[in-house]
Structures are given as structure tokens and as C-alpha cells.
């Protein structure tokens, strides 16, 4: 993770993303560490103004193992809120509301959806 942070700080966001993606493929990394790496990857995509990629990867991860994905969907909600992009936030929240995901995430998405 630190290598990816250093790469990003040096202006090498694509290399930083690739470093995190490679780390996620490592079978020896435990589940909690993989979840933190995944959230770092999503946040890096968002910092690089790649929200569509962040959404796509998060939706794929949610479909695979929703019980382990709490922070990534919320990071995307926060990104759209900070950008003032209500249309994208509504779209993201409506997709999450319709999915079989943890109630905590669904509840946050529903709350934001109703506030817009």
C-alpha cells in the first residue's frame, strides 16, 4: 500500500493503481487486508477522477462478496457529494438500493437518495 501511495504522490497514478491491483491478486493476503487495499484502490480511482471505473470495480466486488464491501460504496457517494454531482449520486444510490448488499450500505444510500 505504501508503494502505491508513494507512486501516487510522485504523480504516477496509473502505476499506483496497477500496484494495488497486483497486490489484490496475492492469495496470501488476508481478507481484512484485501478489503483495505480495495478501498485504497477505489479512493485512488476517485482521486484520479475515474469514478466510472471505481463504480464498476465496486459493483463487481459487491456482487462477489457483499459482506466485505462497506467503505468502497460510501467513498463513491462521498466523491459525488463533494463534487456536487447530484445526478451521479442519485444514479449510484439507486443502483445500490436495488442490490442485495448489507443493510448498512443500503440504508445510507436510501437516506442520501431521499435527501436529494
C-alpha positions in Angstrom: 0.0 0.0 0.0 2.8 2.4 0.9 4.4 1.9 -2.5 1.2 2.8 -4.2 0.9 5.9 -2.1 4.4 7.0 -2.9 3.8 6.4 -6.6 0.6 8.5 -6.5 2.4 11.3 -4.6 5.1 11.3 -7.3 2.4 11.8 -10.0 2.3 8.2 -11.2 -1.4 7.4 -10.5 -1.6 4.7 -13.2 1.4 2.8 -11.7 -0.1 3.2 -8.2 -3.4 1.7 -9.4 -1.5 -1.2 -11.0 0.5 -1.8 -7.8 -2.8 -2.1 -5.8 -4.4 -4.3 -8.4 -1.5 -6.6 -8.3 -1.5 -6.7 -4.5 -5.2 -7.7 -4.5 -4.3 -10.8 -6.6 -1.9 -12.0 -4.0 -3.6 -15.1 -2.4 -1.6 -14.9 0.8 -3.1 -11.6 1.8 -5.9 -12.0 4.4 -9.4 -10.8 3.8 -9.3 -7.7 6.1 -6.1 -6.5 4.4 -7.6 -7.1 1.0 -10.6 -5.0 1.9 -8.4 -2.1 3.0 -6.3 -2.4 -0.3 -9.5 -2.5 -2.3 -10.8 0.7 -0.6 -7.4 2.3 -1.3 -7.7 1.3 -4.9 -11.3 2.8 -5.2 -10.1 6.0 -3.5 -7.2 6.2 -5.8 -9.5 5.9 -8.8 -11.7 8.7 -7.3 -8.7 11.0 -6.7 -7.7 10.4 -10.3 -11.2 11.4 -11.4 -12.2 7.9 -12.6 -15.5 7.5 -10.8 -16.9 5.2 -13.5 -14.0 2.8 -13.0 -14.5 3.0 -9.3 -18.2 2.2 -9.7 -17.6 -0.7 -12.0 -15.0 -2.3 -9.7 -17.1 -1.8 -6.6 -20.2 -3.3 -8.2 -18.2 -6.3 -9.3 -16.8 -6.7 -5.8 -20.2 -6.3 -4.2 -21.6 -9.0 -6.4 -18.8 -11.3 -5.5 -18.7 -10.7 -1.7 -21.0 -8.0 -0.4 -20.4 -8.7 3.2 -16.8 -7.5 2.9 -17.5 -4.3 1.0 -18.6 -1.5 3.2 -16.3 1.5 2.7 -16.0 1.5 -1.1 -19.6 2.3 -2.0 -19.6 5.0 0.7 -16.4 6.5 -0.7 -18.1 6.9 -4.1 -21.1 8.5 -2.5 -18.8 11.0 -0.8 -17.0 11.7 -4.1 -20.2 12.6 -5.8 -21.4 14.7 -2.8 -18.2 16.7 -2.7 -18.3 17.2 -6.5 -22.0 18.5 -6.2 -22.9 15.9 -8.8 -26.5 15.1 -7.6 -27.3 13.2 -10.9 -24.4 10.8 -10.5 -25.1 10.4 -6.7 -28.8 9.6 -7.4 -27.8 7.1 -10.0 -25.2 5.4 -7.8 -27.6 5.3 -4.8 -30.5 3.9 -6.8 -28.2 1.1 -8.1 -27.1 0.3 -4.5 -30.6 0.3 -3.2 -31.6 -2.3 -5.8 -28.8 -4.7 -4.9 -28.5 -7.5 -2.4 -25.9 -5.7 -0.2 -25.5 -5.1 3.5 -28.4 -3.1 5.1 -26.0 -0.5 6.4 -24.8 0.5 2.9 -28.4 0.3 1.5 -29.6 2.5 4.4 -27.0 5.2 3.7 -27.8 5.1 0.0 -31.5 5.4 0.7 -31.0 8.3 3.1 -28.9 10.2 0.5 -31.4 9.3 -2.2 -34.2 10.8 -0.2 -32.2 14.0 0.6 -31.5 14.9 -3.0 
